[in-house]
Amino acid sequence: MRADKKRDLVKRRRWRIRKKVVGTVERPRMSVRFTNKNIYVQFIDDDAGNTLASVSTRAKSVDGLAANTAGAGEIGKLAGEAAKSAGIKTVVFDRSGARFHGKIKALADAAREAGISI
């Protein structure tokens, strides 16, 4: 498949998901984004347009983690701790167009183990 066609399909999938997934103050959106090198997790209140908490592999405190399944598990644990410190207990999971398996599943499972209800 051509690269531009693949990017277009991911973009359409992301838009389709975002039409249905909306975060509020009581239940913010947990947005997960993977690049080739990094993982980004944000807890977003879409009503006010605020980011309540965020974790990524680019932080200095999280040095040496890659964008693989093991790194996703560690970031999921850290995201759960960050959410707890911000007073977040339940979230709406936004996988940003990625399929729910592999790294995405590992991150979600680690966040559940940390105490977040997804």
C-alpha contacts under 8 A as a table, 3 or more apart, distances in Angstrom:
res1	aa1	res2	aa2	distance
1	M	5	K	6.91
1	M	6	K	6.72
2	R	5	K	5.35
2	R	6	K	6.32
3	A	6	K	5.07
3	A	7	R	6.22
4	D	7	R	5.13
4	D	8	D	6.16
5	K	8	D	5.05
5	K	9	L	6.27
6	K	9	L	5.15
6	K	10	V	6.36
7	R	10	V	5.17
7	R	11	K	6.13
8	D	11	K	5.03
8	D	12	R	6.17
9	L	12	R	5.14
9	L	13	R	6.15
10	V	13	R	5.03
10	V	14	R	6.09
10	V	97	G	5.55
10	V	98	A	7.40
11	K	14	R	5.06
11	K	15	W	6.26
11	K	97	G	6.95
12	R	15	W	5.12
12	R	16	R	6.13
12	R	97	G	7.91
13	R	16	R	5.06
13	R	17	I	6.26
13	R	96	S	7.95
13	R	97	G	5.01
14	R	17	I	5.24
14	R	18	R	6.15
14	R	96	S	5.15
14	R	97	G	4.10
14	R	98	A	7.90
15	W	18	R	5.06
15	W	19	K	6.27
15	W	97	G	7.85
16	R	19	K	5.50
16	R	20	K	7.20
17	I	20	K	5.58
17	I	21	V	6.19
17	I	94	D	7.43
17	I	96	S	7.41
17	I	97	G	7.06
18	R	21	V	5.04
18	R	22	V	7.11
18	R	94	D	7.55
18	R	96	S	7.91
19	K	22	V	7.67
21	V	29	R	7.35
21	V	92	V	6.83
21	V	93	F	7.73
21	V	94	D	6.78
22	V	28	P	7.63
22	V	29	R	6.33
22	V	46	D	6.31
22	V	92	V	7.38
23	G	27	R	5.82
23	G	28	P	4.04
23	G	29	R	4.25
23	G	44	I	6.34
23	G	45	D	5.11
23	G	46	D	5.10
23	G	47	D	7.11
23	G	91	V	7.62
23	G	92	V	6.47
24	T	27	R	5.05
24	T	28	P	4.81
24	T	29	R	7.29
24	T	44	I	7.81
24	T	45	D	4.91
24	T	46	D	5.97
24	T	47	D	5.89
25	V	28	P	5.67
25	V	45	D	5.54
25	V	47	D	7.65
26	E	88	I	7.61
26	E	90	T	7.63
27	R	45	D	7.98
27	R	88	I	7.48
27	R	89	K	7.76
27	R	90	T	5.48
27	R	91	V	4.81
27	R	92	V	6.46
28	P	43	F	5.87
28	P	44	I	5.33
28	P	45	D	5.09
28	P	46	D	7.48
28	P	88	I	7.80
28	P	90	T	7.48
28	P	91	V	5.12
28	P	92	V	6.14
29	R	42	Q	7.78
29	R	43	F	5.47
29	R	44	I	5.06
29	R	45	D	6.55
29	R	46	D	7.54
29	R	91	V	5.64
29	R	92	V	4.67
29	R	93	F	5.97
29	R	94	D	6.44
30	M	41	V	6.75
30	M	42	Q	5.65
30	M	43	F	4.62
30	M	44	I	6.52
30	M	91	V	6.02
30	M	92	V	5.86
30	M	93	F	4.96
30	M	94	D	5.69
31	S	40	Y	7.96
31	S	41	V	5.60
31	S	42	Q	5.18
31	S	43	F	6.37
31	S	44	I	7.34
31	S	93	F	6.51
31	S	94	D	4.74
31	S	95	R	6.29
31	S	96	S	6.81
32	V	39	I	7.44
32	V	40	Y	5.83
32	V	41	V	4.68
32	V	42	Q	6.77
32	V	93	F	7.97
32	V	94	D	6.28
32	V	95	R	5.36
32	V	96	S	6.32
32	V	104	I	7.92
33	R	39	I	5.95
33	R	40	Y	5.17
33	R	41	V	6.54
33	R	95	R	7.05
33	R	96	S	6.22
34	F	37	K	7.82
34	F	38	N	6.10
34	F	39	I	4.71
34	F	40	Y	6.43
34	F	67	A	6.86
35	T	38	N	5.27
35	T	39	I	6.37
35	T	67	A	7.15
36	N	67	A	6.45
37	K	66	A	6.06
37	K	67	A	5.28
38	N	56	S	7.17
38	N	57	T	5.56
38	N	58	R	6.81
38	N	66	A	6.26
38	N	67	A	5.05
39	I	56	S	5.48
39	I	57	T	5.60
39	I	66	A	7.86
39	I	67	A	5.77
39	I	72	A	7.24
39	I	75	I	7.66
40	Y	54	S	7.60
40	Y	55	V	6.15
40	Y	56	S	4.42
40	Y	57	T	6.88
41	V	54	S	5.60
41	V	55	V	5.25
41	V	56	S	6.07
41	V	79	A	6.95
42	Q	51	T	6.66
42	Q	52	L	7.57
42	Q	53	A	5.92
42	Q	54	S	4.28
42	Q	55	V	6.52
43	F	51	T	5.78
43	F	52	L	5.43
43	F	53	A	5.23
43	F	54	S	6.15
43	F	83	A	7.57
44	I	49	G	7.08
44	I	50	N	5.81
44	I	51	T	4.43
44	I	52	L	5.74
44	I	53	A	7.51
45	D	48	A	5.85
45	D	49	G	5.63
45	D	50	N	5.27
45	D	51	T	6.25
45	D	52	L	6.90
46	D	49	G	4.67
46	D	50	N	6.78
51	T	54	S	7.28
52	L	86	A	7.00
53	A	82	A	6.43
53	A	83	A	6.50
53	A	86	A	6.72
54	S	79	A	7.18
54	S	82	A	7.24
55	V	59	A	7.53
55	V	75	I	7.16
55	V	78	L	7.03
55	V	79	A	5.88
55	V	82	A	7.45
56	S	59	A	5.93
56	S	62	V	7.79
56	S	75	I	7.06
57	T	62	V	5.78
57	T	63	D	6.98
57	T	65	L	6.12
57	T	66	A	7.26
57	T	75	I	7.30
58	R	62	V	7.02
58	R	63	D	7.40
59	A	62	V	5.39
59	A	63	D	6.99
60	K	63	D	5.72
62	V	65	L	6.72
65	L	71	G	5.19
66	A	70	A	7.91
66	A	71	G	5.37
67	A	71	G	5.75
67	A	72	A	6.58
68	N	71	G	5.25
68	N	72	A	6.05
68	N	103	K	6.31
69	T	72	A	4.98
69	T	73	G	6.30
69	T	102	G	6.55
69	T	103	K	4.65
69	T	106	A	6.24
69	T	107	L	7.80
70	A	73	G	5.22
70	A	74	E	6.55
70	A	106	A	7.92
71	G	74	E	5.16
71	G	75	I	6.13
72	A	75	I	5.10
72	A	76	G	5.97
72	A	103	K	5.81
72	A	104	I	7.35
72	A	106	A	6.08
72	A	107	L	4.83
73	G	76	G	5.04
73	G	77	K	6.43
73	G	103	K	7.90
73	G	106	A	5.37
73	G	107	L	4.89
73	G	109	D	7.69
73	G	110	A	5.37
74	E	77	K	5.20
74	E	78	L	6.34
74	E	107	L	7.68
74	E	110	A	7.38
75	I	78	L	4.96
75	I	79	A	5.90
75	I	107	L	6.81
76	G	79	A	5.00
76	G	80	G	6.19
76	G	106	A	7.68
76	G	107	L	4.53
76	G	108	A	6.44
76	G	109	D	7.53
76	G	110	A	4.83
76	G	111	A	4.58
76	G	114	A	7.85
77	K	80	G	5.12
77	K	81	E	6.40
77	K	107	L	7.86
77	K	110	A	5.32
77	K	111	A	5.33
77	K	113	E	7.51
77	K	114	A	5.60
78	L	81	E	5.09
78	L	82	A	6.13
78	L	111	A	7.91
79	A	82	A	5.02
79	A	83	A	6.05
79	A	111	A	6.51
80	G	83	A	5.10
80	G	84	K	6.20
80	G	110	A	7.87
80	G	111	A	4.96
80	G	112	R	7.50
80	G	114	A	5.03
80	G	115	G	6.40
80	G	116	I	5.99
81	E	84	K	5.11
81	E	85	S	6.26
81	E	114	A	6.67
82	A	85	S	5.18
82	A	86	A	6.30
83	A	86	A	5.05
83	A	87	G	6.23
83	A	88	I	4.98
83	A	89	K	7.16
83	A	116	I	7.62
84	K	87	G	5.00
84	K	88	I	5.39
84	K	89	K	6.61
84	K	115	G	7.82
84	K	116	I	7.80
85	S	88	I	7.51
88	I	91	V	7.48
88	I	116	I	7.62
89	K	115	G	7.28
89	K	116	I	5.29
89	K	117	S	6.20
90	T	116	I	5.69
90	T	117	S	4.55
90	T	118	I	5.99
91	V	116	I	7.20
91	V	117	S	6.36
91	V	118	I	5.34
92	V	118	I	6.09
93	F	118	I	6.28
95	R	98	A	5.62
95	R	99	R	7.42
95	R	100	F	7.41
95	R	104	I	7.15
98	A	104	I	7.55
99	R	104	I	7.43
100	F	104	I	5.62
100	F	105	K	5.68
101	H	104	I	5.66
101	H	105	K	4.83
101	H	106	A	7.69
102	G	105	K	5.39
102	G	106	A	6.19
103	K	106	A	5.07
103	K	107	L	6.16
104	I	107	L	5.23
104	I	108	A	6.22
105	K	108	A	5.13
105	K	109	D	6.04
106	A	109	D	5.21
106	A	110	A	6.15
107	L	110	A	5.22
107	L	111	A	6.20
108	A	111	A	5.11
108	A	112	R	6.22
108	A	118	I	7.73
109	D	112	R	5.05
109	D	113	E	6.25
110	A	113	E	5.04
110	A	114	A	6.25
111	A	114	A	5.00
111	A	115	G	6.63
111	A	116	I	5.80
112	R	115	G	5.27
112	R	116	I	4.89
112	R	117	S	5.97
112	R	118	I	6.79
113	E	116	I	7.27
